[in-house]
């Protein structure tokens, strides 16, 4: 087992403990009008995106891109849930840059700096262009207990898949030293498209979950987060107890 993996899991466990403590302190943080509705969105979307990206592109990719995508998406959907106008383009550009930087940094160990930086810039610009055309997380927003993907969401998913695939292929061909740039690009594009589609599909459930949670449910959710954090933090000690070799 790699020592970096052990450290990452332990840090994530500490983060879950902190989040769990916040949920248990629901009343102290303002109850229904406090920040926990936004926090719930951030945590839930980060987990959904993180698992999807992690399974498709590795642990580091899942953590970095899951958090970046989950947090920025949650902030935008929080605004949509209040029936407010979307953020100005300068803020949407900032959200795009955060996601682009996360994707680039997540790919860095595999592809090197030139590929990572160029890819991050390309997908950031692509997302900004999409925003100017009305493609944003809050598009066709709804709260319902059934999954659905609208026509415009399907177009957005397809466009994102093609855009990420093309950007990865261009970077892999011109800047990267990959053995199979086409296969790598296809993997990045397909995984991104699938995760985006899953996010759109479960979006109504998450929004219902975030807006309709009773106080007791928030407390139970906090307890589970604390327990999961404890298990993740204990990994480093179980590695020593079981004499698992760490490289």
PyMOL commands that set and color helices and strands:
alter all, ss='L'
color gray80, all
select helices_A, chain A and resi 3-24+27-29+31-33+36-57+59-81+89-111+113-132+151-174+181-211+215-241
alter helices_A, ss='H'
color red, helices_A
deselect
rebuild
show_as cartoon
